[in-house]
Amino acid sequence: MNKKDASKKITGIILAAGNSIRFGKNRNKNFEKINNKPVLAYSLNMFANNNKIDNILVAAKESEIEEIKKIIEAENISKDIKIILGGKTRMESAYNCIKFADSDIVIIQDGARPLIKEEYIEKCIEEMENYKGVTIGVKAKDTIKVSDDSGIVKETTNRINTWQIQTPQCFDRKILLSVHEKYGSEGATDDCSLLEKENYKVKIIDGDYSNIKITTYDDLEIVKNYLK
């Protein structure tokens, strides 16, 4: 692994404060076990073992901070990690972490996306030499249509240029903070969309279809099969 530019400080942000409503088990999906390891631990370890990432912030619900502390202790992670109180939405949680960070670059990961690979982190950070925002994604396999609120089709996208966006996503921290403060999280589903409002070019890097986010209980079984 190549050493990073020592002049650039990089903070890893892991989002784990969601409500997991669609998971359907009345429990944060980040705490479910895969091969006797909590889902959250996979992203924690990947960030902790990357020597380009200087420190880690984990967004958490207040009621779950102690459980996350136990996971960090159990994984024997020595890298500087702080737990930040999350918000009501994913975007609010990201904003709380970005505000707290004092780095040049932030790399944001969904805690419930345990099949993160080292190459995703490396490629995102590498492309920050050329862009202010970078994300992992995969080409859409299906035709995607855009509808109005009544379900009437307004347009059909060109599949070759349609992507399903994943994480990690990497950003110039000061720029990301400024667009969060300007636009808030209203109507935004990821941080890239805020940069797009200001016409920053966001680079998409090819990921792979295994890098799924656990949303339902069935997704947990899919991840287990991939890990086999």
N, C-alpha and C positions, 0 to 999 in steps of 0.2 A: 504494500500500500504506500503510495507516495505521501510525503509529508505535505501539509497544507502551508499556504502562505502565512508565516507567523504574524504578519501585520493584521490579519483578518480574524476576529474572534467569531466563533460560530456557536450558537445555542440550539440544541435540539428541544423541540416542544412536542410533547405527547398528550393528546387530548383523550381524557378518560372520564369526563364528567357528565356523559350523556345519561338519559333516562332509560335506555334499552327497552322502550315500550313494545316495539315490534318483536323483541326477542321472546317475550311472553313467559318469563320465568320469575318475574318480580325480583330480579337480581341483576346487577350490573354485569353485562356480558364479558367485560374485561377480567372478571374474577373467575370465570369458568375455566376448567382445567383441560388442557390438551397434553397428553403424555405426562400427566402429573405436574404440569407447569401452567400457571395462570396465563390466560391470553395476553394480558398486559406485559408479562415478563419477556415475551419474544421481542417486542419493540424496545423495551428498556435495555435488554442485553445488546441488541444490534447497535443502538446509539452509544452505549457505554463502551463497547469494544472498538469503536471507530475513533482513530486518533486525530481526526480532523474536527471532531465535535468536542468543544471545551467543557460544556456543562449542559445539564438537562433540567427542563422544567416540566412538571406533570400537572395538568389541569384536573382538579378533582372536586367532587362534592364535599362539603364540610363533613357530612356524616360518614364519608368513606375514606377520609384522610388516614386514619389509623390502619385501615386494612391495606392501603397502598404502601404505607411505611413498612408494614410487615413483609410485603412482597419484595421491596427493595432490600431489606435486611436479609431475607432468605436467599436472594440471588447474589449476595456478597458484592454488591456494586460499589466500587471505590470512587468512581467519578462524582464530581460535585452535582448533587441532585436536590432540587427544592420542589416542594408541592405548593401549587398556586390554587387559590379558590377559583373554581370555574364559574361560569355564568349560566343563564337560563337556556342559552343556545350554544351550538358549536362555535359560532362566530364570536360570541361574547367571551367564551372560554379562551379562544385564540387571542383575542384582544387583551385580556387580562395578563396573559403570558408575555405577549409582545411588549406591553407597557413595562413589565417588570424587568425584562431582559436588558442588558447593556452591551449587546454584541453588535457586530457589523452585519451579520447574516443570521437568519433563523431558518431552521428546517423543521417543518411541521408534519407530524405523523398521526394518523388515527390509531389510538391504542387498540382498537378492535380489528386491526389489519395485521395479523401475526405473521403472514408470509412475506414480510419485507425482506429484501435482499441487500447485501452490502453494496452491490453494484448500483442499486438505485440511489443510495446516498452519495456514492462516489460521482456518479454522472451528474446528479443535481448540483452538487457543489462545484464541479468542474465547469458547468455551463454558466455559473454565476459570473464568470469572467466576461461573458458576452451579453447577459440579460439581467433584468432586475427581478424576474420571476421565472421559475422553472417548475414543471410538474411531471409526474409519471402518468402515463395513460395508455390505453389500448384502443385500437380501431374498433368501432362498433361493428358487430357481426350482422345485426339486423337493420332493416330500413327504419330510420327514425323520422317520425312526423311531428310537427308542431301544431297544436290545436288552440282554439280559443277556450274560454271558461265553460262553454257549452259542449265541448268535445267535438267541435267541428274543425276539420283539418284546415289549417291556414297555409302550410307549406310542407314540402317533403325535402329533407336535407339530402345532400350528396353524400352517400355512405363513405366514399373514399376519404372525405374530409371531416367525418364525424367521429368523435372520440368519446370514450368513457373515461372520465378522469379519476385517478387514484391518488394515493399519497405514497411516499413523501412529496412535499412541495417546498421549494426553497425560495427565499426572498431577501432582498435588501431590507434590513429591519426598519430603517428610518422611513423609507418610502412606504412600506406596508403599514407602519404606524400612522403615517399621515393620511393614507386613504381610508383607514379604519375610522380615524377621527373626523374625516370629512363626510363620509357616507354612512357610517354606522353599519350595522349588520342587516338592515332591512332589505329583504329580497335577495340577499346573497347566500349562496350555499357553499362557497369555498372562497379562500382568500384571493385566488387568481382573478375572480370576477371583479374584485375591487380595483385591481391594477388595470384591468381592461377598461374600466370606466374613465381612466385617465390616459388611455391610449398607449400604455406601456406594452411592449411586445412580450408575451409570455411563451416560453419555449416548452413544447411537449416532447418528452422523451419516451420512447417505447418501453413499456413495462411488459407484463404478461398476464394472461387471464387467470392465473392461479392467485394473484395478489388481491383476493377478494376481501371486502369488509364484512365482518360478521354482523348481520342485521337480524336474521331469524335463527331459530334453533337448528333448522336444517342446514344453514350455512356452517355451523359448528361442525357438523358431520362431514361436510364437504372438505373443510380445512383438514380434519383428521385424516381423510383419505389421501389428500395431497401429501401430507407429511409421511405417510407410509411409503 
